[in-house]
Amino acid sequence: MKSISHVLKKEFARRKAKNAAYTLRAFAKFLNIDHSLLSKIMREERSPGKEFIAKVGERLGLSEEEILRFQKRKASAKKMDYFVIDDEVFGAIADYKYDVLVELIKTEDFKPDFQWLGRKIGCSAKAVEGYVEVLVSLGFLEITPNGEWRDTTKGSCLFVPSLPESKPRKKYQKELLEVSAKSLEGVPDSQRVHTSMIMASNRKKIEEAKKMIIKFRDKLCAFLEDCDDKEVIFCLQTSLFPVIEE
């Protein structure tokens, strides 16, 4: 059973996807609760009380039975090795710049400055501010009182269920393909690898190959991240697709 925190994250992400200017303060105003309290509960820094659950549950249109189940649910202390993000939540962060921002925090020359981040990512400081607010509200980024930025995923994967017709997933991959295409012209061969092969096979082997690619991706990612002096941000994008019509 999912937590009330998950329900809040999902609803905020849904609203954010419809209106990019929608803020956490606006969401708190709708729920008629304190902004800072909502932020802490969505980041799971504070456990919601029964009154809180009843109040937001009613505002979100949950049934009495659902509210009662959430009130009885005990928060688990066990940490997950990965974050499970359903497609609706992913829709709010289906932009590769969110991932780049989180990865930049791990680099040696990181600066918690919107202007600096904007130059690195290739967008305005205002856009970066919006990215940060969403990441904080969804619990993937923490900014401490002394201004320190922390990647709360602790290196965990952001796992999105494999939905074949997922629009957010397609949007995310298309954006990265566009970045990849630009790098063919703007990045020297010595700083990138673009390689491909076309081959004939059968459907059974293709299914096996898809699993092998995922294992390869995870293994190579673990190898690249196993260092303390992180200084660059790269993207590994693998593809296996038909080139003829059936």
SELOBA-206651 format. One record per residue: residue number from 1; residue in three letters; x, z, y of N, C-alpha, C in turn. Coordinates in steps of 0.02 Angstrom, whole numbers, always signed. Each point is the difference from the previous one (the first is absolute). Layout:
BEGIN
[NUM,ALA,[X,Z,Y],[X,Z,Y],[X,Z,Y]]
...
REM end
This chain:
BEGIN
[1,MET,[+42,+0,-60],[-42,+0,+60],[+44,+0,+63]]
[2,LYS,[-14,-45,+47],[+39,-4,+61],[-17,+58,+47]]
[3,SER,[+45,+16,+46],[-9,+56,+46],[-37,-23,+63]]
[4,ILE,[-23,+48,+40],[-32,-16,+63],[+50,-33,+47]]
[5,SER,[+64,+18,-8],[+53,-30,+40],[+3,-75,-14]]
[6,HIS,[-6,-19,-63],[+0,-71,-18],[-60,-36,+31]]
[7,VAL,[-57,+32,-2],[-61,-30,+29],[+10,-12,+75]]
[8,LEU,[+29,+49,+34],[+12,-7,+72],[+50,-56,+15]]
[9,LYS,[+54,-4,-39],[+49,-53,+9],[-32,-68,-10]]
[10,LYS,[-40,-6,-52],[-32,-63,-16],[-48,-22,+56]]
[11,GLU,[-39,+48,+26],[-48,-17,+53],[+36,-18,+64]]
[12,PHE,[+54,+37,+16],[+38,-15,+61],[+31,-70,-7]]
[13,ALA,[+28,-15,-59],[+31,-65,-11],[-52,-56,+6]]
[14,ARG,[-60,+12,-25],[-54,-50,+5],[-17,-15,+72]]
[15,ARG,[-5,+53,+40],[-16,-9,+71],[+58,-34,+38]]
[16,LYS,[+61,+20,-19],[+59,-29,+32],[+6,-74,-15]]
[17,ALA,[-19,-19,-62],[+3,-70,-20],[-49,-42,+40]]
[18,LYS,[-58,+29,+18],[-50,-35,+39],[+18,-3,+74]]
[19,ASN,[+34,+53,+24],[+18,+5,+70],[+70,+29,+6]]
[20,ALA,[+49,-43,+14],[+70,+21,+2],[+12,+53,+53]]
[21,ALA,[-43,+4,+51],[+9,+49,+54],[-30,+68,-17]]
[22,TYR,[-33,+5,-58],[-32,+63,-19],[+53,+53,-14]]
[23,THR,[-7,+59,+31],[+50,+53,-6],[-24,+59,-41]]
[24,LEU,[+47,+42,-18],[-17,+60,-38],[-42,+47,+44]]
[25,ARG,[+13,+0,+65],[-39,+42,+46],[-74,-22,+1]]
[26,ALA,[-10,-66,-3],[-68,-27,-1],[-35,+20,-65]]
[27,PHE,[+37,+0,-54],[-27,+19,-65],[-19,+74,+1]]
[28,ALA,[+44,+41,+29],[-13,+72,+5],[-62,+13,+43]]
[29,LYS,[-7,-39,+53],[-58,+8,+44],[-64,-17,-37]]
[30,PHE,[+2,-53,-40],[-58,-19,-40],[-19,+56,-49]]
[31,LEU,[+51,+31,-31],[-12,+53,-49],[-18,+66,+34]]
[32,ASN,[+12,+3,+67],[-12,+61,+38],[+44,+58,-23]]
[33,ILE,[+64,-16,-11],[+49,+51,-20],[+63,-8,+42]]
[34,ASP,[+42,+51,-2],[+62,-1,+38],[+48,-54,-26]]
[35,HIS,[+30,-37,+46],[+46,-54,-18],[+60,+23,-41]]
[36,SER,[+31,+55,+21],[+59,+25,-35],[-17,+25,-70]]
[37,LEU,[-59,+31,-7],[-22,+24,-65],[-11,-59,-47]]
[38,LEU,[-33,-51,+25],[-12,-60,-41],[+66,-31,-22]]
[39,SER,[+47,-4,+45],[+65,-29,-15],[+36,+38,-56]]
[40,LYS,[-2,+66,+4],[+34,+42,-51],[-33,-7,-68]]
[41,ILE,[-66,-3,-1],[-36,-6,-63],[+10,-68,-31]]
[42,MET,[+2,-53,+41],[+12,-66,-27],[+71,-7,-26]]
[43,ARG,[+48,+37,+29],[+68,+0,-25],[+10,+51,-56]]
[44,GLU,[-55,+35,-16],[+1,+51,-54],[+49,+57,+15]]
[45,GLU,[+6,+16,+65],[+41,+57,+20],[-43,+63,+2]]
[46,ARG,[-65,-9,-1],[-46,+56,+2],[-60,-14,-45]]
[47,SER,[-22,+50,-36],[-57,-9,-45],[-65,+8,+38]]
[48,PRO,[-48,-45,-10],[-64,+4,+36],[-44,+55,-29]]
[49,GLY,[-34,+37,+44],[-45,+52,-22],[-68,-30,-17]]
[50,LYS,[-45,+41,-27],[-66,-23,-21],[-40,-25,+60]]
[51,GLU,[+6,+35,+57],[-38,-20,+59],[+23,-68,+25]]
[52,PHE,[+66,-10,-1],[+29,-64,+22],[-26,-57,-44]]
[53,ILE,[+2,+11,-66],[-22,-51,-48],[-74,-17,+10]]
[54,ALA,[-40,+53,+11],[-71,-11,+11],[-13,-39,+64]]
[55,LYS,[+37,+16,+52],[-9,-32,+65],[+19,-74,-1]]
[56,VAL,[+61,-14,-25],[+22,-70,-1],[-38,-40,-53]]
[57,GLY,[-18,+34,-55],[-38,-33,-52],[-67,-25,+25]]
[58,GLU,[-32,+41,+40],[-64,-19,+29],[+9,-59,+48]]
[59,ARG,[+52,+3,+42],[+13,-53,+48],[+17,-66,-34]]
[60,LEU,[+32,+5,-59],[+20,-60,-37],[-55,-25,-47]]
[61,GLY,[-55,+36,-2],[-56,-22,-41],[+7,+15,-74]]
[62,LEU,[+40,+51,-17],[+7,+19,-70],[-63,+37,-23]]
[63,SER,[-15,-5,-63],[-58,+35,-27],[+15,+74,-7]]
[64,GLU,[-51,+42,-7],[+10,+72,-10],[+40,+13,-63]]
[65,GLU,[-11,-40,-51],[+37,+8,-63],[+74,-15,+10]]
[66,GLU,[+15,-52,+38],[+71,-18,+12],[+34,+54,+41]]
[67,ILE,[-35,+25,+51],[+29,+53,+42],[+14,+62,-41]]
[68,LEU,[-46,+17,-44],[+9,+59,-43],[+60,-8,-47]]
[69,ARG,[+8,-60,-27],[+57,-13,-45],[+66,+7,+37]]
[70,PHE,[+3,-25,+62],[+61,+6,+40],[+14,+73,+16]]
[71,GLN,[-52,+38,+14],[+8,+71,+17],[+27,+40,-60]]
[72,LYS,[-19,-21,-60],[+21,+36,-60],[+68,-22,-25]]
[73,ARG,[+21,-59,+23],[+63,-28,-24],[+59,+42,+23]]
[74,LYS,[+45,+14,-46],[+61,+37,+18],[+57,-49,+11]]
[75,ALA,[+35,+10,+54],[+55,-45,+16],[+56,+9,-51]]
[76,SER,[+23,-55,-25],[+55,+2,-49],[+66,+5,+36]]
[77,ALA,[+44,+42,-26],[+66,+8,+30],[+50,-50,-27]]
[78,LYS,[-21,-37,-51],[+46,-47,-32],[+9,-61,+44]]
[79,LYS,[+63,-19,+11],[+16,-58,+41],[+0,-63,-43]]
[80,MET,[-22,-55,+29],[+0,-63,-36],[+66,-35,+11]]
[81,ASP,[+19,-41,-47],[+61,-39,+6],[-12,-64,+40]]
[82,TYR,[-63,-14,+13],[-17,-58,+39],[-67,+13,+35]]
[83,PHE,[-12,-39,+52],[-63,+5,+36],[-46,-55,-26]]
[84,VAL,[-61,+18,-14],[-49,-50,-22],[-43,-18,+61]]
[85,ILE,[+3,-63,+18],[-38,-23,+58],[-51,-51,-23]]
[86,ASP,[-63,+13,+11],[-48,-51,-20],[+1,-56,+53]]
[87,ASP,[-32,-55,-17],[+6,-60,+42],[-28,+10,+70]]
[88,GLU,[-52,+41,+6],[-31,+10,+66],[+48,+37,+46]]
[89,VAL,[+35,+50,-26],[+49,+36,+40],[+59,-46,+16]]
[90,PHE,[+22,-38,-50],[+56,-46,+11],[-16,-51,+54]]
[91,GLY,[-65,-15,+8],[-19,-48,+51],[+21,+21,+70]]
[92,ALA,[+7,+66,+11],[+19,+24,+66],[+75,-7,+12]]
[93,ILE,[+39,-7,-54],[+73,-5,+8],[+27,-63,-34]]
[94,ALA,[-42,-51,-6],[+20,-63,-32],[+41,-42,+48]]
[95,ASP,[+53,+29,+25],[+46,-33,+47],[+69,+25,-19]]
[96,TYR,[+46,-47,-15],[+66,+20,-24],[+38,+44,+49]]
[97,LYS,[-20,-2,+64],[+36,+39,+51],[-8,+76,-13]]
[98,TYR,[-54,+20,-33],[-8,+71,-18],[+56,+20,-47]]
[99,ASP,[+14,-42,-50],[+53,+15,-48],[+68,+0,+33]]
[100,VAL,[+11,-49,+45],[+64,-4,+35],[+11,+64,+41]]
[101,LEU,[-52,+23,+33],[+5,+60,+41],[+21,+60,-42]]
[102,VAL,[-33,+9,-57],[+16,+57,-44],[+72,-6,-25]]
[103,GLU,[+22,-61,-17],[+68,-10,-26],[+52,+12,+54]]
[104,LEU,[-16,-16,+63],[+47,+10,+55],[+18,+74,+8]]
[105,ILE,[-48,+44,-16],[+13,+72,+5],[+58,+21,-43]]
[106,LYS,[+12,-36,-55],[+52,+17,-47],[+70,-24,+21]]
[107,THR,[+3,-44,+52],[+64,-28,+19],[+40,+47,+45]]
[108,GLU,[+66,-10,+1],[+45,+44,+36],[-10,-1,+75]]
[109,ASP,[-17,-58,+28],[-6,-6,+73],[-71,+6,+25]]
[110,PHE,[-45,+28,-41],[-70,+6,+19],[-9,+40,+65]]
[111,LYS,[-45,-26,+43],[-17,+34,+62],[-76,+7,+4]]
[112,PRO,[-25,+61,+7],[-73,+10,+5],[-26,-19,+69]]
[113,ASP,[+9,-64,+17],[-17,-25,+66],[-42,-64,-8]]
[114,PHE,[-58,-2,+30],[-45,-57,-9],[+31,-66,+24]]
[115,GLN,[+37,+3,+56],[+31,-60,+26],[+53,-27,-48]]
[116,TRP,[+41,+45,-25],[+53,-19,-48],[-31,-29,-64]]
[117,LEU,[-52,+33,-25],[-33,-23,-61],[-33,-67,+10]]
[118,GLY,[-29,-10,+60],[-32,-64,+15],[+50,-57,-2]]
[119,ARG,[+61,+11,+28],[+51,-52,-1],[+22,-15,-72]]
[120,LYS,[+6,+52,-40],[+21,-9,-70],[-52,-37,-41]]
[121,ILE,[-63,+20,+8],[-54,-28,-41],[-26,-66,+26]]
[122,GLY,[+7,-10,+67],[-24,-61,+29],[-71,+4,+26]]
[123,CYS,[-15,+55,+34],[-67,+9,+29],[+6,+45,+61]]
[124,SER,[-55,+13,+34],[+1,+42,+59],[+4,+74,-18]]
[125,ALA,[+22,+41,+49],[+3,+72,-10],[-71,+28,-12]]
[126,LYS,[-49,-31,+32],[-70,+22,-8],[-22,-12,-72]]
[127,ALA,[+20,-57,-28],[-18,-15,-70],[+32,+50,-47]]
[128,VAL,[+63,+17,+13],[+35,+50,-41],[-37,+66,+2]]
[129,GLU,[-22,+20,+59],[-36,+63,+8],[-63,+0,-45]]
[130,GLY,[-33,-57,-3],[-60,-6,-42],[+18,+5,-74]]
[131,TYR,[+55,-33,-20],[+23,+5,-70],[+15,+72,-19]]
[132,VAL,[+33,+35,+45],[+20,+69,-14],[-61,+44,-8]]
[133,GLU,[-50,-8,+44],[-60,+41,-4],[-35,-8,-67]]
[134,VAL,[-4,-63,-24],[-33,-13,-64],[+39,+32,-57]]
[135,LEU,[+67,-9,-1],[+42,+28,-53],[-5,+76,-2]]
[136,VAL,[-2,+31,+58],[-6,+73,+4],[-68,+22,-26]]
[137,SER,[-52,-35,+22],[-68,+20,-20],[-12,-9,-75]]
[138,LEU,[+34,-49,-31],[-8,-11,-72],[+48,+42,-41]]
[139,GLY,[+43,+38,+34],[+45,+45,-37],[+65,-31,-24]]
[140,PHE,[+18,-59,+25],[+61,-33,-23],[+58,+13,+48]]
[141,LEU,[-13,+32,+56],[+51,+15,+49],[-16,+66,+33]]
[142,GLU,[+52,+41,+11],[-9,+64,+34],[+47,+3,+60]]
[143,ILE,[-25,+23,+56],[+41,+12,+59],[-2,+74,+15]]
[144,THR,[+56,+33,-8],[+4,+73,+7],[-4,+20,+74]]
[145,PRO,[-14,+63,+15],[-3,+24,+69],[+63,-14,+41]]
[146,ASN,[+58,-3,-34],[+62,-13,+36],[+16,-75,+5]]
[147,GLY,[-49,-42,-20],[+8,-72,+8],[+33,-37,-58]]
[148,GLU,[+12,+34,-55],[+30,-32,-58],[-52,-40,-39]]
[149,TRP,[+18,-61,-19],[-45,-42,-39],[+19,+5,-74]]
[150,ARG,[-50,+11,-42],[+12,+7,-72],[-44,-47,-39]]
[151,ASP,[+31,-35,-47],[-36,-43,-47],[-28,+46,-54]]
[152,THR,[-64,+14,+2],[-30,+48,-47],[-12,-29,-69]]
[153,THR,[+12,-66,-8],[-7,-29,-67],[+59,+20,-44]]
[154,LYS,[+55,+24,+32],[+60,+21,-37],[+24,-53,-48]]
[155,GLY,[-5,-62,+22],[+24,-55,-42],[-49,-24,-51]]
[156,SER,[-60,+31,-2],[-49,-21,-49],[-29,-68,+16]]
[157,CYS,[-30,-31,-50],[-29,-67,+8],[-69,+6,+32]]
[158,LEU,[-18,-50,+39],[-68,-5,+25],[-36,-48,-48]]
[159,PHE,[-36,+27,-47],[-29,-39,-53],[-70,-24,+18]]
[160,VAL,[-10,-65,-3],[-66,-28,+14],[-27,-30,-64]]
[161,PRO,[-59,+21,-22],[-29,-28,-61],[+0,-76,+1]]
[162,SER,[+14,-30,-56],[+6,-73,-3],[-68,-34,-2]]
[163,LEU,[-27,-12,+59],[-64,-34,+6],[+13,-74,+15]]
[164,PRO,[-17,-45,-45],[+17,-71,+7],[-22,-32,+66]]
[165,GLU,[-59,+17,+23],[-26,-33,+61],[+5,+46,+61]]
[166,SER,[+50,+43,+1],[+8,+47,+55],[+23,-36,+63]]
[167,LYS,[-40,+0,+52],[+19,-32,+63],[+59,+35,+34]]
[168,PRO,[+2,+67,+2],[+58,+33,+30],[+65,-17,-35]]
[169,ARG,[+0,-3,-67],[+60,-17,-38],[+23,-71,+16]]
[170,LYS,[-47,-46,+4],[+18,-69,+15],[+28,-6,+71]]
[171,LYS,[-30,+35,+47],[+23,-1,+69],[+72,+26,+4]]
[172,TYR,[+13,+55,-34],[+66,+31,-1],[+53,-48,-27]]
[173,GLN,[-15,-31,-57],[+48,-46,-31],[+10,-63,+42]]
[174,LYS,[-53,-25,+31],[+6,-60,+42],[+46,+14,+60]]
[175,GLU,[-6,+59,+30],[+42,+18,+57],[+73,+1,-20]]
[176,LEU,[+14,+29,-60],[+69,+3,-23],[+27,-70,-17]]
[177,LEU,[-43,-43,-27],[+21,-69,-14],[+19,-36,+64]]
[178,GLU,[-37,+14,+55],[+16,-30,+64],[+67,+25,+26]]
[179,VAL,[+13,+65,-9],[+65,+28,+21],[+56,-30,-42]]
[180,SER,[-13,-9,-65],[+49,-30,-44],[+16,-71,+21]]
[181,ALA,[-52,-39,+17],[+9,-69,+21],[+42,-4,+65]]
[182,LYS,[-13,+46,+46],[+38,+0,+63],[+73,+16,-12]]
[183,SER,[+13,+44,-49],[+69,+20,-14],[+40,-58,-28]]
[184,LEU,[-33,-50,-30],[+34,-59,-26],[+37,-37,+56]]
[185,GLU,[-30,+1,+59],[+30,-34,+58],[+41,+46,+44]]
[186,GLY,[-21,+64,+4],[+32,+45,+48],[+52,+48,-27]]
[187,VAL,[+6,+5,-66],[+47,+47,-30],[+52,-39,-42]]
[188,PRO,[+65,+12,+11],[+52,-36,-37],[-6,+11,-76]]
[189,ASP,[+22,-49,-39],[-2,+5,-73],[+36,+62,-25]]
[190,SER,[+52,+20,+35],[+39,+57,-23],[-37,+66,+4]]
[191,GLN,[-57,+1,+36],[-38,+62,+9],[-67,+0,-36]]
[192,ARG,[-12,-50,-41],[-64,-3,-35],[+7,-39,-65]]
[193,VAL,[-51,+4,-42],[-2,-39,-62],[-70,-29,-8]]
[194,HIS,[-3,-66,-1],[-62,-35,-16],[+16,-45,-59]]
[195,THR,[-30,+14,-56],[+14,-39,-60],[-64,-11,-40]]
[196,SER,[-4,-57,-33],[-61,-15,-38],[+15,-48,-57]]
[197,MET,[-43,+2,-50],[+5,-46,-57],[-70,-18,-22]]
[198,ILE,[-8,-61,-23],[-65,-22,-27],[+10,-14,-74]]
[199,MET,[-44,+28,-41],[+7,-7,-72],[-67,-7,-34]]
[200,ALA,[+0,-28,-60],[-60,-5,-40],[+0,+57,-50]]
[201,SER,[-59,+30,-12],[-5,+55,-47],[-70,+3,-28]]
[202,ASN,[-19,+57,-30],[-69,+8,-23],[-30,+63,+31]]
[203,ARG,[-65,+7,-4],[-35,+55,+34],[+22,+68,-26]]
[204,LYS,[+13,+6,-64],[+20,+65,-28],[+66,+23,+31]]
[205,LYS,[+48,-45,+6],[+64,+19,+29],[-6,+15,+75]]
[206,ILE,[-45,-35,+33],[-11,+13,+71],[-23,+72,+10]]
[207,GLU,[-46,+23,-42],[-24,+69,+5],[+56,+49,-11]]
[208,GLU,[+44,-13,-48],[+57,+43,-13],[+49,-1,+59]]
[209,ALA,[+8,-60,+28],[+46,-8,+57],[-22,+40,+60]]
[210,LYS,[-66,+3,+11],[-26,+39,+58],[+18,+73,-6]]
[211,LYS,[-3,+27,-61],[+19,+70,-11],[+75,+9,+9]]
[212,MET,[+40,-49,-21],[+73,+4,+8],[+19,+0,+73]]
[213,ILE,[-36,-40,+40],[+14,-4,+72],[-11,+68,+33]]
[214,ILE,[-54,+34,-18],[-15,+65,+30],[+55,+50,-18]]
[215,LYS,[+22,-1,-62],[+54,+45,-21],[+65,-15,+37]]
[216,PHE,[+14,-65,+8],[+60,-21,+37],[-4,+23,+73]]
[217,ARG,[-57,-10,+30],[-10,+21,+70],[+14,+74,+8]]
[218,ASP,[-29,+41,-43],[+8,+73,+5],[+73,+21,-11]]
[219,LYS,[+32,-32,-49],[+70,+17,-15],[+47,-19,+57]]
[220,LEU,[-10,-59,+28],[+43,-22,+55],[-12,+42,+63]]
[221,CYS,[-63,+18,+12],[-17,+42,+57],[+35,+68,-6]]
[222,ALA,[-2,+29,-60],[+32,+65,-11],[+76,-5,+11]]
[223,PHE,[+30,-56,-22],[+71,-11,+10],[+18,-4,+74]]
[224,LEU,[-39,-38,+38],[+15,-10,+71],[-10,+63,+41]]
[225,GLU,[-49,+41,-19],[-15,+60,+38],[+46,+59,-17]]
[226,ASP,[+39,-7,-53],[+44,+55,-22],[+64,+1,+41]]
[227,CYS,[-7,+17,+64],[+58,+6,+45],[-19,+45,+58]]
[228,ASP,[+50,+31,+31],[-12,+46,+56],[+8,-34,+68]]
[229,ASP,[+40,-53,+2],[+15,-33,+64],[-43,-62,+11]]
[230,LYS,[-65,+10,+3],[-46,-56,+8],[+6,-28,+71]]
[231,GLU,[+8,-66,+5],[+12,-31,+65],[-39,-64,+12]]
[232,VAL,[-30,-29,-51],[-39,-61,+8],[-67,+6,-36]]
[233,ILE,[-47,-43,+19],[-65,-3,-33],[-10,-70,-28]]
[234,PHE,[-8,-6,-65],[-10,-64,-32],[-67,+0,-38]]
[235,CYS,[-24,-59,-14],[-61,-7,-40],[+16,-38,-64]]
[236,LEU,[-22,+27,-56],[+4,-35,-64],[-70,-25,-16]]
[237,GLN,[-9,-65,-3],[-65,-28,-15],[+7,-49,-58]]
[238,THR,[-36,+13,-54],[+4,-42,-59],[-66,-37,-10]]
[239,SER,[+5,-60,-26],[-59,-41,-11],[+4,-37,-66]]
[240,LEU,[-56,-7,-32],[-6,-41,-60],[-69,-31,+3]]
[241,PHE,[-3,-66,+9],[-65,-31,+11],[+0,-72,-27]]
[242,PRO,[-59,-26,-16],[-5,-69,-25],[+11,-51,+54]]
[243,VAL,[+31,-56,-17],[+13,-53,+49],[-38,-64,-16]]
[244,ILE,[-41,+2,-52],[-44,-57,-16],[-71,+26,-10]]
[245,GLU,[-47,-43,+10],[-70,+18,-10],[-18,-7,-74]]
[246,GLU,[-40,+47,-26],[-20,-4,-70],[-65,-40,-6]]
REM end
